[in-house]
Amino acid sequence: MVTINRNKVSAGIAIIVIVLIFPWTCLNTQAQTDITFNPADKFSIPSYNGTISFAVNGTYSKATLENDTWTFTNLRLNRSQPFENFKISTQNSNVTIFSYLAFNTTLQSARLRYAVEGKGKQIFNLGLGSQEGEWSGTDWSVITGNNVFIAEGEGWTISNDGTLIVTGATGNVSIVHWGFFENSLPSSNLPFYQQHSVAIAAAMVVAITVIVAIVIKVKSRGHSGEK
């Protein structure tokens, strides 16, 4: 007959419970360090006569106002990608942030959507690095309502450290950024298909779309003939 030491069994059960529960406790403790906010919360800049708010719920680990600029660390908006380091300031205007989308493929891209009240100035730094550093072949666009593209120098400027200043825009505004990381740029030593993978992929998508459209059209004609 096999005898079981009750003390050992109890100790074993206790260890198993600790192993199962402890990770969840750590996750819960880490989650509690984040500060939550909602659309009713306002981040004001008194000396600049401006306020910042968000159209959705979210969290951040730290938010500080220094030199009339709000800096958010680990900012997460509902249904948006996280900001590791987001800086924003607004002068004589109220800004409401809608969303932030980022795509980390061969072609790096990001888009910030917001609304502004008052013909003032908005200053953003999305934490994407300098134009002359990590990014190569970069481009920025500022788009207002009805898909109107504002020319650089006629309503917005961009500095080498990635700080973008928008002046005089009202209503809905989108800031779009795209480019290649230097370590992701195609090498001349690579085969043609690897150097132009993005263009080839885009061409394939267009070709597939055209083929599908032709197939649908041919089938619709066939059904019409049968009728």
C-alpha angles and dihedrals in degrees: 000000000000114000120209122211106226093204091056091048091050091048091049092051091049092052092049092050091049092049092050098043102036097070091051090049090052092049091048091049091049092049091051090060090068118090117226126216138179137199091276092064117097128200105201132196103200098185091052096042091234140123135199127207139161127236092215139040119270149147139238134184095218139005123184135175111216129157089358091300127113114221117196120194120204092356113185123187122195109272092359135105116261126262112222092193121005124175124189137169131173132194124204091344142085118233128200116192114215107178148331124217126186130180119197103194128118085294107052114211140167137182131196119193122196143150125230132200118199129029097265137115131284124197120197138179113181094190093246096134132247124316092237097043126050096000127068129186089014126172135186131202132188114202126186131192118316090026096286112166114215115215117238110259092024099077107348142034135195128210129208093258092059097259110146123198120198118193130192098357119141135186121014117000133181126198113201126189129180139165146120127276109237092240090053097051113116116259121228088229092062123093117269095254091054094047092052101033094131094051092046092049091049091049090050091052091051092046093050090048092052093047092050091049091051092048091050091048093049092049092049090052090049092053090048091052092050090052 
